[in-house]
């Protein structure tokens, strides 16, 4: 299965919840099927997803620097469930290009959605 990864930036509960909700609507509108997963950085507050969507959390901190190992471990666990798509919610735009390059390299085992 070819899992698509979508990287979005959102900080704080309202922004992260709105981003999750919009991403889920996009998947539904596109007629995509299959299991979905969300990996949210720094999300140690309540986030709501449907029961059939996996929600994993990462500690706050740049996921491409100090959080790279936890990101790889979490993503590997999520990918074992064979989701059709994964939303990666990062909180800091400072390293978004580095994170995109890491994803593009294939090192994380997923490809970024166009």
N, C-alpha and C positions, 0 to 999 in steps of 0.2 A: 504494500500500500504506500502511496506517495502522500505523506502528511504535509500539509501546507502550514506554514508558520506566519502569523501576522504579528508584527511588532507595533505596539502603540505606546505612547507616553501619556501617563495620567498620574497625578499626585493627589492623594487624599481620597477619602471614601466617596464623596459625591462624584468626583471626576472618574474614579475607577469604575464605580457602578454604572455610570452613564456610558462609559466606553464598552464595558461588557455587554450591556443591553443593546447598544448600537451594533456591535459585532455579531451578536446572536440574530438580530433582525436582518443583517446583511446576508448571513448564511441561509436563513429561511427564505429571503427574497430571491436568492440565487438558485434556490431549489436544491441546495447541497444536502446530502444525507450522510449519515454515519455519525459515530460518536465525536464529541467535541471536548476540548479541554482548555482550561484557563490557568496560566501560571502568573500570579500577581506578586510583584516585588513590594515589600513593605506593607502588605495588606493584612495587618493584624487587627482589623476591625471587621465588622460583619459585611460580607458581600453575598449577594443572593444570585444563585444560578439554578436553572432547572435541575431536577434530581438526576437526569441522565447526562449532565455535564460535569466533568471532573474539575474540581477546583483545588489547586495546589498553591502554597504560599512560600515565598522566599523572604528571608530577613532583609531589612532595609540596607542599602549599600549598593554601590555600582555592581551590577550583575556581570559585567565584563572584566572587572578588576578583582576586587576582594571577594566577590560572590561567584566567580566563574566555576569553581568546583561544585558548590551547591546547585548552580544552574544546570550543569551537565548531569549531575546525579538525578535531580528532579525531572529533567527533560527525558532522560533515559527511562526512568520509571513510567512516566506518562506515555512515552512511545511504545512501551510494551503492551499497552492497552489498545494499540492500533487506532488512534483517533484519526478522523478525516482531516481535522484542522485543530490548530493550537493557537490560542491568543497569548502572547507574552506581553504583560503589562510592566513596563519599566517606569520608574518615577523621575529619572534625571536625564535631561536631554544632552547634557555635556558630553556623554560618550556614545550617543546614539549611532554615530557613523562607525565607531569601532565595533559596536555590537552588530550592526548590519554587516560589516566586513566579516566578522566571526561567523555569522549565519551563512553568508554567501560562500564562505570557504568550505562549507559542508562538514566542518568539524563537529557541529552539534547534531548531525544526522537528520536534519530537516532542510527544506527549502523555503525561502520567504515567498509568500503569496504576492503576485503581481499587483 
